[in-house]
Amino acid sequence: MSFIRNYFVDVTKRKLQHFAENATFPHFFQPDYKTLKTAFFLKGRWNKDFFKNNAPIVLELGCGKGEFTTGLASRYPDKNFIGIDIKGARMWRGAKTSFEASMTNVAYVRTQIELIEFVFGKQEVSEIWITFPDPFPQKPKSKKRLTSPQFLNRYRQIAKKNTIVHLKTDNTSFFDYTLSTIVEQNLKLLSHTYNLDNNPVDSNAASIYTFYEEKFREKGESIKYLKFRLFPEK
Ligand SMILES: C[S@@+](CC[C@H](N)C(=O)[O-])C[C@H]1O[C@@H](n2cnc3c(N)ncnc32)[C@H](O)[C@@H]1O
């Protein structure tokens, strides 16, 4: 019994340490709701005031421990990458790794993705990755799916007109739901595969593994991938 209690005490202590360290990172932002709704100082100013360049901004939504954000950033020093999630203790991993590597093209924002239009200005974002999102299989919760029409509309508030959205998932129902949404919304599907190992249509998707991906792979799940244009074709 005391073993279990000690385990939870250790986990809580570690989480608190991670929260405290997140607050010290220069590239970790956790604006509160009121600040976001009034005026977040980097909204519309990420290039000018944070990255200090004009390079494209790529988001990873639901980044968890941020392996994908940090992995892409080390491959593409000529682009900027921002990982977004609500779970700060998880995000600490990516923030710490990128901080220790002195990477200047990475940031993390701890917030609800529902509030994304308060974090970025119009047409500030060039590309979006969604990696192993929670599938929310029950129909009443379908609005919470990160590829639902409601979320796609939020992304359209901040994205450039030619933005591409990438999805990686283990979940076949979620993947099929996204494919139908793409058809219903008259969006252009650029590529898709039900098995990224057999058909590595995107080299980044096929070679950077996330924490959840490793777990799904251990269970023998095949990894699905697709990419599509966020705005409908004229
Ligand atoms: C299954 S995990 C995947 C994490 C990571 N992408 C990976 O592959 O290891 C889903 C992540 O999405 C985050 N998430 C889900 N819905 C969210 C929302 N509405 N706002 C912010 N984060 C969200 C969760 O906190 C969680 O870390």
The ligand as a MOL file (V3000), in Angstrom:
LIG
                    3D

  0  0  0     0  0            999 V3000
M  V30 BEGIN CTAB
M  V30 COUNTS 27 29 0 0 0
M  V30 BEGIN ATOM
M  V30 1 C -3.3090 10.8030 -27.2220 0
M  V30 2 S -2.3960 12.2150 -26.7780 0 CHG=1
M  V30 3 C -1.1960 12.3210 -28.0920 0
M  V30 4 C -0.0080 13.1530 -27.7020 0
M  V30 5 C 1.0980 13.2300 -28.7560 0
M  V30 6 N 0.6530 13.8730 -29.9740 0
M  V30 7 C 1.6230 11.8720 -29.0760 0
M  V30 8 O 1.3560 11.3710 -30.1810 0
M  V30 9 O 2.3340 11.2950 -28.2300 0 CHG=-1
M  V30 10 C -3.4960 13.5390 -27.1720 0
M  V30 11 C -3.0190 14.8750 -26.6610 0
M  V30 12 O -3.9040 15.8780 -27.1210 0
M  V30 13 C -4.1210 16.7990 -26.0730 0
M  V30 14 N -5.4390 17.4300 -26.3290 0
M  V30 15 C -6.5790 16.8100 -26.6950 0
M  V30 16 N -7.5670 17.7050 -26.8650 0
M  V30 17 C -7.0270 18.9180 -26.5960 0
M  V30 18 C -7.5390 20.2490 -26.6110 0
M  V30 19 N -8.8010 20.5040 -26.9490 0
M  V30 20 N -6.7160 21.2750 -26.2830 0
M  V30 21 C -5.4080 21.0260 -25.9410 0
M  V30 22 N -4.8680 19.7810 -25.9250 0
M  V30 23 C -5.6670 18.7370 -26.2540 0
M  V30 24 C -4.0900 15.9690 -24.8050 0
M  V30 25 O -3.7680 16.7630 -23.6730 0
M  V30 26 C -3.0160 14.9570 -25.1370 0
M  V30 27 O -1.7210 15.3500 -24.7020 0
M  V30 END ATOM
M  V30 BEGIN BOND
M  V30 1 1 1 2
M  V30 2 1 2 3
M  V30 3 1 2 10
M  V30 4 1 3 4
M  V30 5 1 4 5
M  V30 6 1 5 6
M  V30 7 1 5 7
M  V30 8 2 7 8
M  V30 9 1 7 9
M  V30 10 1 10 11
M  V30 11 1 11 12
M  V30 12 1 11 26
M  V30 13 1 12 13
M  V30 14 1 13 14
M  V30 15 1 13 24
M  V30 16 1 14 15
M  V30 17 1 14 23
M  V30 18 2 15 16
M  V30 19 1 16 17
M  V30 20 1 17 18
M  V30 21 2 17 23
M  V30 22 1 18 19
M  V30 23 2 18 20
M  V30 24 1 20 21
M  V30 25 2 21 22
M  V30 26 1 22 23
M  V30 27 1 24 25
M  V30 28 1 24 26
M  V30 29 1 26 27
M  V30 END BOND
M  V30 END CTAB
M  END
